[in-house]
């Protein structure tokens, strides 16, 4: 199965670990382009965090056409796996960009999986309306 992982770039190491596990299970896995760049040593996670703090990440996203690029990757996939770990003091955090990617997947009728429970955030009802399958960390539940 072709799976696109959606997650905060802060979780790049977790993205790598889960992508490796899914690959070992025989899946084809797509990860965020910037995560690939971090893992390849082209840029550091610390640099990305700095760009987020000072707003330069917007220029990177515009230059690389990141939103449309990843929309295309989601479109090519059979399913989307959202890695929602704790962040910013919120259990199972889902940020704006990942929420947007979930919306794309939903509109494209892709299977949508959440690694962990739906977070208690102001757009919780919208996440529930997309009817994601919550796998509670069990990658074997992706089908």
Secondary structure per residue as TSV (DSSP state, phi and psi in degrees):
chain	resnum	aa	ss	phi	psi
A	1	X	-	360.0	144.3
A	2	X	E	-94.5	117.6
A	3	X	E	-119.6	130.0
A	4	X	E	-101.4	128.1
A	5	X	E	-92.4	131.6
A	6	X	E	-118.3	127.3
A	7	X	E	-167.4	160.9
A	8	X	-	-61.5	142.2
A	9	X	G	-61.5	-23.2
A	10	X	G	-60.0	-22.3
A	11	X	G	-97.6	25.8
A	12	X	H	-55.9	-41.2
A	13	X	H	-65.0	-39.3
A	14	X	H	-67.7	-38.0
A	15	X	H	-57.9	-46.6
A	16	X	H	-60.2	-47.7
A	17	X	H	-61.2	-45.6
A	18	X	H	-71.6	-38.2
A	19	X	H	-60.4	-41.8
A	20	X	H	-62.2	-43.0
A	21	X	H	-62.3	-44.1
A	22	X	H	-66.1	-38.2
A	23	X	H	-63.1	-42.0
A	24	X	H	-62.1	-27.9
A	25	X	T	-82.3	-1.8
A	26	X	T	99.5	6.2
A	27	X	-	-86.2	154.7
A	28	X	E	-94.9	127.3
A	29	X	E	-122.1	134.1
A	30	X	E	-111.0	131.5
A	31	X	-	-120.5	162.1
A	32	X	-	-55.1	140.1
A	33	X	H	-57.4	-41.0
A	34	X	H	-67.6	-35.3
A	35	X	H	-62.3	-40.8
A	36	X	H	-58.7	-43.4
A	37	X	H	-64.6	-39.3
A	38	X	H	-64.6	-46.9
A	39	X	H	-66.9	-29.9
A	40	X	T	-83.0	-4.9
A	41	X	T	81.5	13.0
A	42	X	S	-74.8	-25.9
A	43	X	S	-153.8	154.7
A	44	X	-	-96.8	154.9
A	45	X	H	-61.6	-34.7
A	46	X	H	-63.0	-38.6
A	47	X	H	-65.1	-41.4
A	48	X	H	-63.2	-43.6
A	49	X	H	-62.4	-38.8
A	50	X	H	-64.5	-43.2
A	51	X	H	-63.0	-35.6
A	52	X	H	-64.9	-42.4
A	53	X	H	-64.6	-41.2
A	54	X	H	-96.1	3.7
A	55	X	T	85.8	-2.4
A	56	X	T	-68.7	-18.3
A	57	X	H	-60.7	-28.4
A	58	X	H	-62.0	-44.5
A	59	X	H	-62.5	-39.5
A	60	X	H	-61.9	-44.4
A	61	X	H	-65.0	-40.8
A	62	X	H	-67.0	-46.8
A	63	X	H	-60.1	-40.0
A	64	X	H	-91.7	-1.2
A	65	X	T	53.8	44.0
A	66	X	H	-57.7	-42.1
A	67	X	H	-66.6	-47.8
A	68	X	H	-67.2	-36.6
A	69	X	H	-58.8	-48.6
A	70	X	H	-74.7	-28.9
A	71	X	H	-56.1	-44.9
A	72	X	H	-60.3	-39.7
A	73	X	H	-66.1	-41.3
A	74	X	H	-62.7	-41.8
A	75	X	H	-60.8	-37.3
A	76	X	H	-72.9	-19.9
A	77	X	-	-87.5	162.2
A	78	X	S	-87.9	-29.9
A	79	X	E	-150.4	161.8
A	80	X	E	-123.9	133.9
A	81	X	E	-114.5	120.5
A	82	X	E	-95.9	123.7
A	83	X	E	-94.4	101.4
A	84	X	-	-112.2	94.9
A	85	X	-	-102.7	172.4
A	86	X	-	-67.7	135.6
A	87	X	B	-159.3	145.9
A	88	X	T	55.4	32.4
A	89	X	T	74.2	11.0
A	90	X	B	-113.5	124.7
A	91	X	T	-67.5	129.6
A	92	X	T	61.6	39.1
A	93	X	-	-50.5	137.4
A	94	X	-	-128.6	113.5
A	95	X	-	-82.5	176.7
A	96	X	H	-57.5	-45.6
A	97	X	H	-66.4	-43.2
A	98	X	H	-66.4	-38.2
A	99	X	H	-59.6	-42.2
A	100	X	H	-61.4	-44.9
A	101	X	H	-64.3	-37.2
A	102	X	H	-61.7	-41.3
A	103	X	H	-61.7	-42.6
A	104	X	H	-58.5	-49.2
A	105	X	H	-59.1	-43.6
A	106	X	H	-62.1	-47.7
A	107	X	H	-64.2	-30.8
A	108	X	T	-85.8	6.4
A	109	X	T	60.0	35.0
A	110	X	-	-85.4	148.9
A	111	X	E	-65.2	138.3
A	112	X	E	-126.0	117.5
A	113	X	E	-115.3	140.6
A	114	X	E	-110.8	132.4
A	115	X	S	-63.8	-38.8
A	116	X	S	-128.1	174.8
A	117	X	-	-55.5	159.4
A	118	X	-	-65.4	130.7
A	119	X	-	-72.4	156.7
A	120	X	-	-87.4	87.0
A	121	X	S	-130.7	167.7
A	122	X	T	-66.4	-14.1
A	123	X	T	-110.7	28.5
A	124	X	H	-58.8	-42.6
A	125	X	H	-64.1	-37.6
A	126	X	H	-66.4	-37.6
A	127	X	H	-64.5	-45.7
A	128	X	H	-59.0	-38.7
A	129	X	H	-64.4	-23.5
A	130	X	T	-79.6	-6.4
A	131	X	T	53.9	50.7
A	132	X	-	-68.7	152.7
A	133	X	E	-91.5	120.9
A	134	X	E	-92.5	121.6
A	135	X	-	-103.2	-2.4
A	136	X	T	47.0	45.9
A	137	X	T	81.0	-1.5
A	138	X	-	-96.7	96.4
A	139	X	G	-63.8	-19.5
A	140	X	G	-68.0	-15.1
A	141	X	G	-81.4	-4.3
A	142	X	-	-81.0	121.7
A	143	X	-	-143.8	360.0
